[in-house]
Amino acid sequence: MLTTKKKQNIIKKNQLHATDTGSPEVQIAILSKSIDELAGHLKIHKKDNHSRRGLIKMVADRRKHLKYLEKTDKERYAVEYKKIKA
């Protein structure tokens, strides 16, 4: 689970302007960090199916945000996609 401090750091790194908290880039970055942490949890707790369902929902949500970004701005999409694949 992301703490408030971790989430604020992610927002600061990915925001487009000073008051940006909801742009697709910020949302994708937050979801990516949550996915990473939850994947680590599931490596230890293999039978935690409730958390696995949440992970699948987060992955689907991130995919939707990426698809939206791809439709609206290909350059921003390319940057975000490279961040995820790295």
C-alpha positions in Angstrom: 0.0 0.0 0.0 1.3 3.5 -0.9 1.8 5.9 2.0 0.8 9.5 1.6 4.5 10.5 1.5 5.3 8.0 -1.3 2.3 9.2 -3.3 3.2 12.8 -3.0 6.7 12.1 -4.2 5.3 10.2 -7.2 3.0 13.1 -8.0 5.8 15.7 -7.8 7.9 13.6 -10.2 5.2 13.2 -12.8 3.0 16.3 -12.6 2.7 18.6 -15.6 2.3 21.8 -13.6 2.3 22.9 -9.9 -1.3 21.9 -9.1 -1.5 18.8 -11.2 -2.7 15.8 -9.3 -5.1 14.1 -11.8 -3.4 14.0 -15.2 -3.1 10.6 -16.9 0.6 10.7 -16.4 0.2 11.1 -12.6 -2.5 8.4 -12.4 -0.4 6.0 -14.4 2.6 6.5 -12.2 0.6 6.0 -9.0 -1.0 2.9 -10.4 2.4 1.5 -11.6 3.9 1.9 -8.2 0.9 0.3 -6.5 1.1 -2.6 -9.0 4.8 -3.1 -8.2 4.2 -3.2 -4.5 1.2 -5.5 -4.7 3.1 -7.8 -7.1 5.8 -8.1 -4.4 3.2 -8.9 -1.8 1.7 -11.6 -4.0 5.1 -13.3 -4.5 5.2 -13.9 -0.8 1.5 -14.6 -0.2 0.6 -16.8 -3.2 -2.9 -17.7 -2.0 -4.1 -14.1 -1.4 -6.8 -14.1 -4.1 -8.5 -11.0 -2.8 -5.4 -8.9 -3.4 -4.8 -10.6 -6.7 -8.2 -9.4 -7.9 -7.3 -5.9 -6.8 -4.0 -6.2 -8.8 -5.9 -7.3 -11.9 -8.3 -4.3 -11.5 -5.3 -1.9 -11.2 -3.6 -3.3 -14.3 -6.9 -2.9 -16.2 -7.3 0.7 -15.0 -3.7 1.6 -16.0 -4.3 0.0 -19.4 -7.4 2.2 -19.8 -5.4 5.3 -18.9 -2.7 4.4 -21.4 -5.3 3.8 -24.1 -6.8 7.2 -23.4 -3.4 8.8 -23.6 -2.6 7.0 -26.8 -5.8 8.4 -28.4 -5.3 11.9 -27.3 -1.5 12.5 -27.4 0.8 10.0 -29.0 4.0 11.7 -27.8 2.9 11.7 -24.1 1.8 8.1 -24.5 5.3 7.1 -25.9 7.0 8.6 -22.9 4.7 6.9 -20.4 5.0 3.6 -22.2 8.8 3.7 -22.0 8.6 4.4 -18.3 6.5 1.3 -17.7 8.6 -1.0 -19.8 11.9 0.2 -18.2 
